[in-house]
Amino acid sequence: MASKVEEELRRLSFEIRFFEETAQALQSRINMMNAVITDLTYANMTLEGVEKNKVGSELLVPIGGNSYVKAKFHDLDKVIVGMGAGVSIEKALPEAKEIIKRRLEDFEKTRVSLRQRFTQVAQKVNDDRVKLDELVTELRKGKPSGHV
């Protein structure tokens, strides 16, 4: 009987490690999604602000390191939008806003899906740990010195 319990302990230990690694990978992807969503949200807010300006209006353009350059709007009708894989194309402002909005929605759906999967994996880890604790207790009852 102890052999079956020990085998189940090994299986659960392996499964817990596997699901913990899966949870870490999912959390990493969720963090990446959060960063992309934040970036797209800023882009969306910026385009909303651009729409309210006029040609010749001044703005501050971030250049990194919490530093900015003053610039003036030259053309408010066109926006250069990154399409992925290093490719950017010029789009009309309303079309650019729609592209960003669709991306935000897609990434939000992906984030929700990842969070659901993370919750399922975390629950599986917790369930397996409870089973593991029960088996350890059962194994200890069967052995006099309490060694596992």
Summary of the structure (lengths in Angstrom):
residues: 148
radius of gyration: 26.4
end to end distance: 14.1
largest distance: 85.3
contacts: 353
relative contact order: 0.17
helix: 68%
strand: 18%
